[in-house]
Amino acid sequence: MNLYQITNPQTQSSGSFVGACGLAPLCANKVCDTSLPTADRVAGLVSSLTLEEKVSNLVDSAAGSLRLGLLPYEWWSEALHGVADSPGVSFTSPNGSEFSYATSFPMPILMSAAFDDPLINAVASVVGKEARAFANNGHAGFDFWTPNINPFRDPRWGRGLETPGEDAFHIQRYIENLIPGLQGGLDDPSQKQIIATCKHYAVYDIETNRYSNNLDPTQQDLGEYYLAPFKTCVRDVAVGSVMCAYNAVDGIPSCASEYLLQHVLREAWNFSSPYNYVTSDCDAIANIYDSHHFVDSYDAGAAVALNAGTDLDCGTTYLDLNASVAMNQTTVANVDRALTRLYNALFSIGYFDGDSPFGALNWTDVSTPASQSLAYEAAVEGMTLLKNDGTLPVSKNVSKVAIIGPWANATTQMQGNYAGVAPYLNSPLEAFQNYWANIQYVNGTGINSTDTSGFAAAVAAAKSADLTIYLGGIDTTIEAEGMDRTTIVWPGNQLDLVSQLANASKAFVIIQFGGGQVDDTALLSNEQVNALVWGGYPGQDGGYAVLDVLTGTKSIAGRLPVTQYPANYTSAVTKYEMDLRPNSTYPGRTYKWYTGTPIIPFGYGLHYTNFSFSWATTPQPSYDISSLLSASTATYKDTSPFATLTTTIINTGGPANLPSDYVALLFLSTTNAGPAPYPNKSLVSYTRAHDIAVGGSQTLSLPLTLGSLARADENGDLVVYPGEYVLQLDVDAKLRFEFELTGTAAVVDVLPRRAESYNFTVPVYPQGPTTG
């Protein structure tokens, strides 16, 4: 859609958004009567449409109405970590012209490793502003199907790179900062910068057979883990839309689930504002019939989805709703309900009147110097040091450097997936060549290659260099949408080359890229591998971000947002095992429940300096649970403040003697509060200090809520249990504090119960659980 290709009866200055009601003949429709309430205006538009026209506007490529002058609209735009290629987004050419590029930030998995909530809000604010500028000028829609907030449960998942990691609490805090940034704040959700979409609801985290999977977690895990990020997104930060997932949950496709879409989403979480809508994932409505075999026809699939509350079909199956209505599988009232939500959503971004406070955003707001600097900082902050014997930061005496590996000259590789056109892509090789005068670059091998013909040249370069830097790992040829990994070992012959380089190098540093972790045992145990850095997918300025953390221009302080499991984990655990808690034959999932020994634990990250720690303030030693609840004035008890700890961090220096950031992670554990089993520990608060000078200190606040103390019971309700608790600072418990909760256990959030059965207007065939 390009509004500027339409004859406009009003005079508008170039670059300002033209509302649809500024166009003839729609301007004569009741929807454009500004004297009426929005509800009446929307009702007027809906009533003006024929059934055929209504149905044609319930798909992502909405047809509009030529008869009424309602323009076509493409609902599918993407902006996961910057405005991205998608049906609704168009980049101009050549690169350098207006709207030919947008800021390309690191993938979420790397940004989440910063554990820096203000950073996430700042990035989201830029993405939202640039997305709106594209939309105002006809280069995108006004709604964007981002973010992906499914927890990274299984290390093989091909889309883990799109997420903030494995921990539900961390994802919830990420979302609390991301959504307001994208949508333009929380002050007035009826006036949004763009409409964000939390996806994929719910329990979606397997690419293998993704169109037909039925995944059945326990209610306990559903309430505590799988649904928690969506609750925050909907209930607490007022996201505009939600995308239902491909998979079924408990036998019913997500997009046809009255339990998920009505009882939980709209009733329990108040996703009930006029402008809140649900879209399907693309072709998920068709999959209700052709993959899940839940119904007997496409029109029946369209009907059960619409009836359950899916308002928009990313696909074409809703075009069969004419037949569905004719066969009494659904009603015109349900069609009107969906359209009403969609048009109210367009009112929330000023689509009809053109009166949005964000309507003047333009090309001058895209890829500004401040945005470019932020993309660099986001990459730097996420970089995580996994091993270092003192080789890093690189000595200033190093003069000859060998640069080797399939990521060394990465450009678009650094963007991962769901990316658009970047203003520039500064590769690691380019950055290194601009820093060191004597560089020898050899590719050596590919990401997943068995070709050893490049080994000899790589080893020769390493032998002649003062320092060898190997840049490898995995990329989107290994992990991607539609493609899970089958193993978590380093692919191809990379480790064979690394072994030879380690023997040949005077000093050897490895930069491991990719979203999912690979088993680094061989690198950690090899004393000739001097240092190991995880670099994720670092975005448009990834090369300089890598260079600057290696040289100490920037101190490294990221933390792993996932667990690095041993390679044999994937042979012991099927990806279809949805339970988190361990049992006698199953080791459990995530750092909270895994009973094995991780190669590198969640939250791990080294620094170039040393720190000392002390509590500045701590909670009381004992609290009565009923008193805590009676003192709460929060609408939702799980968000009620409990206490705030403060800790003082001192940079005591070290061989590098550099200022440094520090991420404070606060974990909670218990061995007697509530029923067993007990999690190993749970992240309950975090924050990031910036640039603590050597000898300097910062005092950090770590707030806790009642929800962060709670665990889910068998019904999925969050319960605060009496018992003894331990708070520990950091992965290795640099500080500890013990307290107790007394009294009677109290529920602070309720997960709706499933009905014994649901009424469908057509015959349905619930699935059994997918097991592989």
N, C-alpha and C positions, 0 to 999 in steps of 0.2 A: 504494500500500500504506500502510495506517495501522494499526500494531500496536495502537493504543489503541481501535480499533473492534472488537477481538477480545476475547472473554471470556478473562480471564487468571487461571489458577488460583493464581498466586503474587501476593503483595502487593508492589507496587513503589511507591516514592515518585514523585510527579508529576515529570515531566521527566527521569527516568533511563531509559535504553534497556532495553527488555524483550527478552531473547534469544528466538529462535524456540523454543528448548527449554523455555522457561517456559510454553508453551502446550500445551493438550491438543487432540488426542491425540498430537501429535508427540513429546511428552516421553517416551512409552513406546517410541519407535523407537531402534534401536541408535545412530543419529547423536547421541543425547543422553546416551549412556553415557560419562560423563567419566572413567571408569577406563580407557578404551581410548585408544590412540593416535589422532590425528586421521585418519590414513590408513584405519584400520579403521572409524572412525565414518562417514567419507564413503562407503566401500565398502558399509557397511550400508545407508545411505540409497539409494544408487544401485541396489543389488540389490533393494530393496523396491519399486521403481517398475516398472510395466509398460512395454513399449516405447512404447506410445502416450503414457504420462505422460512418459517420458524425452524423447521428441521435442518434446512441448509445452513443455518447459523449456529448449530450446536456441534460443529466440527471445527478443528483448529484453523482450517482455511475457510473461515466464515464467508459466505457469499454476499452478505449484505442484501440490499433490495434495490435493483435498478429502478423499479417502479416508484419507490419512496425517496430515492436519492441517498439511501444508506450505503456507505462505501463498504466494499469487502474489507475484512480485517484478518490478519494472520496472528493467531494467538501464540504461536510457538517461536519464542525468542529465547536465547541462552546468554548467561553472563556468570558462569561459575567463578572465574577469577579474572574477569574482564569481559567486555562485550565480545561475544563469540559467534562464529559462523553457525547459522541455523536458518530455517526457512523464513523467519521474520526479520533477519538481520542481513543488511547488504553493505559491503565495503566497496567504496569507489576505487577507481584506478586512474592514473598510476599512484603508487604509494608516495605520499607527500601531499596529495590533494586533500581537500576537505572530506572528512569521514572515510578516509582510506585506511585508518588504523585506530586502535584504542590501546590504552595501557594494559599490558599483559603481566599480571602479577604471578607469583609462584602458585603452584597447585595448593589446595587447602591442606593436604597432609603435611607440607613443609611449613606453611604459615602457622598451623596449629602447634607445631613443635616450638614455636616462640613462647607459648603460654603467656601471651601478652594481649589481654582483652582490648585495651585501647587501640592497639595496632589493628586488630580485626575490625573494629568500628571505623577506623580511619580508611582502611582499604575498602570496606563496603561502601562508605560514603563516596569515595571516588568512583567505584564501579557503578553505583546507583546514579550518580551525577552524569557520568559519561553515557550510560545507557539511556537516560532521559534526553540528553542532547541528541543522540542518534534518533530517538523516537520523535522528538519535536521536529526533526528535519526529514522525516519520512524514511529513515534508514533502519528502523526497528519498530516493533510493537511497543506497547507500554507495559506489558506484563512479561516477566522473565522467569523461566522454569528453573530456578535455582534457589536454595542450595540443596545438595545431596547430604542428608543428615542421618542416613542409616549407619549405625556403628560398624566399625571394621572388625567384625567378629572372628572371621576365619582368615588366616594369613594368605590363603590362596585367592581370595576374592579379587577379581579383575578390576573392580572400581574403587578399591580402597583408597587410591590416590586422590579421589574426588572428595574424600571425607576428612573430618578433623581427627580421626583415629578411633581407638577401640573403647574409650571410656565414656559412658553415657553422661556423667557429670561434666566432664570437660566439654563434650559436644553441647550440652545445655548452656554452659557459660559462653561458648563460641557463638551460639545462636542468639543469645541475649544481646550480643554486641553487633552481630552481623545484620540481622533483620532491620533494626532501626536505622542502621547506616544505609542499607539499600533503599528502604521505603521513604526515607526522609524524616525520620524521627517518630516518636510515640505520642506527640502532643495531640494530633488530630488524624487518626487512621482513615478518616473519610476523605482526606486530601493527601494523596501519596505522591512521592517522587516517581516511583515505579511500583508495580505489584510484584512482590516476591512469591515464590512457590516452594514450600517445603516438600521434599520428595525423598524416598518413595514409600508411601504409606500403605502397608506396613510389613515389617519383617522381611524386607528385600535385601539380600546380600549374597546371592548366588547367581552367577551368569550361566552356568551350565544348565541347559534345559529351562532357562528362566521363564519362558512363556507358559510353561505347564506345571511348574513346581507347586506343591502344596506343603507348606511349612507350618508345623504345629508346635510352637513353643508352649511351655507351661504358662498358666496365668501369672505365676510368680515372676517368671522372667519377662513376660510381656509387660507387666506393670513397672518393673524395676529397670528394665534395659531397653527393650525394643521400642516401646512407645514413649519413653521418657523425653527424648529430644523433640518429638512432635508435640507433646503436651506443652513444653516450653515455647515452642514456635507459635502455637495457636493461642494458648491461654494467656501467656505472659507477655508476648511481644507482638501480638496482633498481626500475624502474617495475613496477606490478602487471599492466598489460595494454597491448596494442598493437591498434590498429585498422588492418586492411588496407583498401587504397584501392579506388576504383572502377575505375581504369585498369588496363590490362594492361601488363606490362613484358616486353619481348622475346617478345611474342606470347601470353603466358599471363596471364590475369587475376590480379591480385595476390592475391586471396583463394583462388586455386586453385594458387598457385605453391609447389611443394615446395622449389624453390631458395630463395625468400625466406623462407618460413615455417619450414622445417625446417633446411636447410643453413646459412643465414646466421643467422637469428634464434635458433633453439633450440640449434643445435650450436656455431656460432662464438661467439655472444654469451652463451651460457649462460642463455637464457630458458627454464629448465627446472625451476624450483622448482615444487612441486605446485600453488601458487596462481597461477602465471602463465597467463594465457589470452589468446586472440586473438578479437576481435570484428570483424565486418564493418562497413564503412560501411553506411548504411541503404539497403537494397534492392540492395546490391552482389552478393549471392548470386543474386538474380533476374537481374541484369544479365549474369551469366556466360552465360546462355542468350539472354535477349531483346535484349541490346544488343551483346555481344561475339560472339554466335553461335558460341561456343567449343564448345558441346555441343548435343545434339539435343532436350533437354527440361529442364524445371525440376528434375525429380528427379535427372537426371544432373548438373546444375549443383550441386545440394545435395551430391551424393556427392563430386564432385571437390574441393569446398571443404572438406568435413569430412575427407576423406582427407589433404589437404595440411596440415591443422592449424588451420583456422578453427573455433573452438569455439562461437561464438555468432553467430547471424544476427540482425542488426538488420533485421527484416522478417518475412516469413512463409514463405519458401521452404523452410526446414528442416522445416516441417510435412509436407513431402513425403518426409522421410527414411524413413517407414514403407515407402513404395513403393521407395525406393532400396535398402533392406535386402532387401526381398522379391525384387528383381531382381539381387541380388548385386553391386550397384554400390558398396556399402559394407557395413560390418559392425556388429553390435551392439557389438563391442569398441571400435570407433571412436566410436560414440555414447557409450559409457560413459567413454571417455577424455576426451571433451569435458566431460561432466557432472562428472566427477571434478575437473577443473581449476576449473570454475565454483564448485563447492561448497567446494573448498579456498580459493578466493578469498574466499568469504563467511566462512569461518572466520578469515581474516586480519584481518577487521574486527570480529570478535566477534559475528557475526550469530546464531550458534546459541546460544552460552552467555551472551551479554550481559555478558561479563567484560572488555570492552575498557578500557584506560586512558583512552580518549577517550569513554567511554559517558556521562559526566556533562555533557558540553558541552550548553549549553541556550541559550535565547533571550537570556539576559544576556551571552552571549559574541558576540552578533551586533551589528554596527554600533556598536561601542564608541567613545567619544571618541578613543581612540588609533587605531582603524581609520579613522575619518573623517579624522583628521589625516594618516594615511599616504596615503590616497587623494589628498588635496590635494598632498602632497609628491611623490608619484609623477607627477602631472601637471606640476608645476613643473619637476621634474628633466628631463623629456623635452622640454620646449619648446626649440626650436632657432632661433637667430638666424642668418638667411641673408644679411641686408644691413642696414647701419646707417651713416648718415652723421653720427651724433652726436645725432640726434633722440631716440633712446631712450638711457636711460630718459626718460620724459616729464617735461618741465620742470614744476616746481611752480607756475610762472606761468601755465600753461594753465588757463583757466576755462570756456571754452565748447567743447564737443566734439560733433562729428557722428558718430553711430554708424550705419553703413550695411552692408547685405549680408545674404545669406540664412543666414548662421551667427550673426548678431548676437544673436538671441533663441533660440538653440538650447537645447533641453532633452534630450529623448530622443535627438536627433541626436548629442549628445556621447558617448553610450554605444556607438555603432557597432552591431555585431551580437553575437549570443550573449550578450545582456544580460538581466538580471532587473529586478525593481522596485527602484529606488533609494530610500533614505530621503528624499532631496531631490535636486533638480537645479538647481543655481545657474547660471543662464545668464550669458553675458558681459554682456548688457544690464543684468540685475539688479545685477551687481557694479559696473558702471560708474555706474549711477544712484545707488548707495550711496556712491560715491567723489566724483564730480563733481556739483555742484549744478545745472549748466546743461548738460543733455543734450538733443540732438535726434536722434531715431531715425527712420530711413527704411529700409524694406526694400530698395528700389531695384530688385532683380531676384531671380529664383530661381536655384537651382543650375544648371539646364539649360534656361533660358528664352530665348525670343526676344522676349518682351514688353518694350518699352522705355517703357511708360507711367509707370514709377516713376523714370525717369532724372532728369527735371526737378526733382522734389522733392529727390532725393538731391544733385544738383549745387547746388541752392539752399542746402541745409543745409551743404554743404561750404564754400561761399563765405562764409557768415556765421560759421564756426567758427574757433577758434584751432588746432584739431587735428581731422583726419578719420581715423577708424579704419574700415577696410573689413574685414569678416569674411566670407570666402568660401572657394572651393575646390571640393572634391568631398565626397560623403557616400555613404551606402549606397543611394541611388537611382542611383548611377553605378558603384560597385564593391560587389559583394556575392557571397555564395555563389550559384552558378549563373549569374553574370553577369560576364564579363570586360569590360574596357574595349576599345574598338576604336581609340582614340587616347589620347595622353597630353597633349593640349592642355587648357587651361582650358575647361570646357564652357559651352555657351550663349553669352550675350552679356556674360558677366562682365568680360572684358577690355575690351570697348567702354565699359562703365560705368567701369571703373578708369581708363581713359585720360581720360575727361571729368573724373573726380574729381581726378586728378593735376593737371590744368590749373587746377582751381578751388580747390584747397586751399592753405592757408598751410603746413601740415605734414601729411604723408600717410603713414600706417602701414598695412600690410596684414598680416592674420593669415590664413595659408593652412591650412585644415583638410583632413582626409582622410588615408587611409593610404598609397595610392599617390601618387607624385609627379606633378606636372604641369610642363610646360616653362615655367620662369619667365623666359625670356630677355627678354620685353617689360618685366617688372618690374625686372629687374636693370640693364637698359640705360637705363631711364627715370630721369633725375636727379630728377624731381619725385616719384618714389616714394622716400621717405626711409628707410624701414625695412621689412623683411620678416621675419616670424616664422612658422615651421611649428609648428602646434599639434596635429596628429594628431586623435585622438578622446580628449578629456581626462577623460571620466568625470563623476561626480556633482558635483565641485567645480571643473569646468573654467572656469567664469566667473571665479572669484576667482584661479585659477592664472594665467589670461591677464592679468587686471588687475595682479597683483602683479609679473609679469615686465616688463610695460610700464612700470610706475612705478618699478621698481628696488627695491621692497620685497623682492623676491627677484631675485638676479642670475641671468641666463640662462646655461646651460652645456651644453645638449644637443648631440648630434652626430647627423647623418643616418645611419640604419642601412641606407640604400639609396643607389644611384646615381640622380641625376636626369639622365635621358638627354634628348637633343634630340628634338623632336617627330617628326623624320623617321626615328628609329630604328625605329619600329613599321612603317613602310612598307618598310624595308630588311630586316627580320628577322621571319620567321614565328614565332608563339608556339610552334609545334611543333618548332622547331630546338632539340634538347636538348643539343647540344655546347656546352661552355663555351669551349673554346679557339678562337681565330680561325683563319681561313685566308685565302687570297687574295681570296675573294669575300664573306667573312663577318667582321664586326668583333668577334665574341666577346661574352661576357656577364659581368656583374658587374665591379666595380672591378679584380678580379684579372686579367682577361683582355681587357677592352674596349679596343680600339685607337683608338677615336674620342676626341673631347674631350667630357667630360661638361659639362652646364650647371652642375651642382654635384656635387662628388665625394662618394663614400661617406666618412663620418667628418667631414664639414665642419661647423663651428659657430663662430660668433663669440662675443665676450664684451663686457661693459661696462667692462672694465679691461684692463690689459696685464700680461704676465708675462715673466719671464726664466727661463732654464733652464740647468741644468748636470747632468752625470752625477755622482752620488755614488759609485757603484761600477759597474764594468763587468766583463764576462767576461774570460777569458784570451784572448790573441790567436790561439791555436791549440789544437785538440783532435783527438785520435785517435779515430776512430769506434769501433773495436773496444774501446778502453779505456772509452769511455762506456757501451757495452752491458755489458761485463763487470762494471762497477761498479754496474749497476742491480739493485735487489732488487724492483722492481715486478712484479706478476703480469702486467701488460700493458706491454710495452716502450714503447709510444707514450705512456704516462702517466708515464714516468720523468722526474724532474727533470733539466734540462740546466744552467741557470744562472739567476741572478736579477740583473737590473739594477735600480739605484735611481737616481732622478732627483730633484733638488731644484727645486721650483717656487716662485718668489717673485712675489707680487703687487706689481708696481711702480706700480700706480695709473694714473690717466688722468683724462679730463674728469669722469667720473662719480664716481671715487674711492670705489669700493664694494668690500666683501669679495665674494669670488666662489668658486664651485666651479671645478674644472678637471678635464677628462677627459684622461688620458694614454693615447694610443693608440700601441702599438709595432708597427711593420711590419718585415717581413723581405723582402729581395730578393736575387737572385743573377743573374749573367749567364753562369755557367759550371759550376754545380753540377748534374750530371745532364743528361739529354737536353733539347734545345729542343723546343717553345717554353717560355720562362720566364714565369711570372706577372709582371705589373707590380710587384706587391708583395703580401704576405699579412699580414693581421692575426695577430699571434702572442701578444699580451698586452695587457691594458688594466686600468685602475683609475680611480677617481674620488676626487679630493680635495674636501673640503667646507669652505666658509667660510674661505678663506684671506684673512686681514685684509690691508689695504693696508700694505705694508712687511713683512708676515709671510711665512712660508714653510712648506711641508710637503715632506717627503721620501717619495716613493712607491715601492713595490716592484712590479716587473714580472717575474714568474716565467715561465720558458720550460720547455717539456718537449721531449723528443725528437720527439714527435708533431708539435709545432708547427714543427719544422724540416723535417719530411718532406713529400714529394710522392708522389702515386700514380703507379705505373708503368702500363704498358698492361694489366696484369692486375688493377689496382685495389689492389695491395698498397702500403702506405705505406713509402717508402724514404728513408733518410737518405743523401744523396749527398755525396761529398767535393767541395770547391770553396771559393770565396771568397763570403762573405756580408756583407750590409750591414744593420744595424739602424738604423731611423730613428724618431725620436719625432715623432708627429703627422703630419697629412696633408702638411704642407709641410716636413717634415724639419728641425725646429728643432734637433735634435741627431742626430749620426750616430755609429755605432761599427762598425768592420770586424773580422771574425774569419774564420778558415778552419777547415774540417774536413778532416782528412787520413785516408789509408788507403783501405779498400775500402767501397763502398756496402753498407748493411745494411738488411734488411727489419725493420721494427718492428711491423707488423701485416699480417695476411694476409686477403685477401678470398677466400672459398671460390670454387672454380672451378665453372662450370656443367657439369652432365653433358651429354653429347652428346644424350641423349634421356631423357625421363621416362616411366614406365609409368603409364598411366591405366586405370581400370576400364571406361571407356566411350570411344567414338570422340570424338576432339577435333580441333579445326580452328584451329590457331594463326593469329593475325592478322599481317598485315604492319604496318609502322609507319604511324601516322596522320600525314598531311602537311598537313592543312588542309581 
